[in-house]
């Protein structure tokens, strides 16, 4: 195995992890905002 292929594999893996994390953060942000909206609506009652 050459150094370039190892580096390529590491970069690919990091890219994949980064993309997954971004999706998780997006989902968490969306659920957090919707939860906050629900709490606000409930508090306004």
ABEGO torsion letter per residue (X at the ends): XBAAAAAAAAAAAAAAAAAAAAAAAAAAAAAAAAAAAAAAAAAAX
